[in-house]
Amino acid sequence: MSVPTDASVRRVWLKRVGYAAGVLLLLGAIATVFSRRATITAALGAVTPPAPGPAAALLACVFANIALSAVFLRLLLLRFGRVGSGEMLAVVSATTLLNFLPLRPGLFGRIAYHRQVNGIRVADTARTVVEAAVISVAIVGVLAVVIVVNATIGWSLWAGAISPLPILAVVAISSPWRLWALVILVRYAEVFVWALRYHLAFVLLEAPVPPHVALAFACVSVMATMIPFISNGLGVREWAIGLLAPVLTTHRLELGVTAELVNRAAELLVIGGAGVVAMAWLARRGQTAGLRPPDHSP
C-alpha cells in the first residue's frame, strides 16, 4: 500500500478548498439575488411559470452540450482505442453529474473507465484531457478577439465568429489534419450552444441581450468550468456573469446572477436526469458484457 506524499495530500486539500469556495460563492450568489429580489420581481415573473418555448429550448441546449462534448472527446480517444458513440454519451453524462461532487470524481472515473473497459491507457486519456483544454482556450481566445473587434470598430460579429469555419470544413474533408479540424468544429459548436443558452436564459427573464454579449458570456463560462479544484465552475460562473452583466449591458449584477442561476437550474435538471440514467446503463452494461482485463502497461 503506497503512502500518500506531501504533494498528493496538498492536492486533495486544494480540491476540497476549491469545492468549498465554489459552494460558498454559489450560496453568496443566491443570497445576493434574494436580498435584492424586489429589483427583479418582474423579471422572475417570466420564469414562474417559464415561457414553455424558451424553457424547452434551454433544456435541449444543455443536452446538446453534453452530446457535443461526447462527440468531441470520442474523436480524441479513437486514436487510442474503440469507444462507441452511445457509450461515450453515457460516460460523459455520468461523469458530468459526478463532477458536481467534491474533488471532481467524474474526471478520474472517466479515466478509470476507459482504462478498464476500453483498454485505453491512463496516459492517453489524460493526454486527451489536456488537448481538450488547449483547444477550448484557443477557441475562446479567437472569439474574444472577434468580440473586442466587433465592439471597437463595428466589424460584423457573425462574420468574424464563423470566418474560421469554412477553412476548418475544407480541412476536415481531406487532410492529414482532418481529426483536429473536426474536433475544433465540434467544440466551436459547443461554444455557440453555450451562447444560445445565455440568450434563452435572459429571454426567460424578459431581459434579452445582444448576440455579442451572449457569446461573451459563453466564453467566460467555458473558462470558468475549466478552473481546477472547483466543480463545474460552481459559484464562479454565477459571479462572473453577474459582474459582467453591468459592464456589457444595462442590466444590474443581480439580474446577471439570476440568469446564470436559471442556466444552472436547467443544467442540473438535464445532467441530473441524464447522469442517473447513464450510470444505471453503464452499470448494467458492465455486468452483462463483463469488464476487459486491466491493461497493466504504463
Sequence and secondary structure as in RCSB ss.txt:
>XXXX:A:sequence
MSVPTDASVRRVWLKRVGYAAGVLLLLGAIATVFSRRATITAALGAVTPPAPGPAAALLACVFANIALSAVFLRL
LLLRFGRVGSGEMLAVVSATTLLNFLPLRPGLFGRIAYHRQVNGIRVADTARTVVEAAVISVAIVGVLAVVIVVN
ATIGWSLWAGAISPLPILAVVAISSPWRLWALVILVRYAEVFVWALRYHLAFVLLEAPVPPHVALAFACVSVMAT
MIPFISNGLGVREWAIGLLAPVLTTHRLELGVTAELVNRAAELLVIGGAGVVAMAWLARRGQTAGLRPPDHSP
>XXXX:A:secstr
     HHHHHHHHHHHHHHHHHHHHHHHHHHHHHHTGGGGHHHHTTBTTB HHHHHHHHHHHHHHHHHHHHHHHH
HHTTTS   HHHHHHHHHHHHHHTTSTT HHHHHHHHHHHHHS   HHHHHHHHHHHHHHHHHHHHHHHHHHHHH
HHH   HHHHHHTHHHHHHHHHHSSTTHHHHHHHHHHHHHHHHHHHHHHHHHHHTT    HHHHHHHHHHHHHHH
T TTSGGGTTHHHHHHHHHHHHHSS  HHHHHHHHHHHHHHHHHHHHHHHHHHHHHHHHHHHHH         
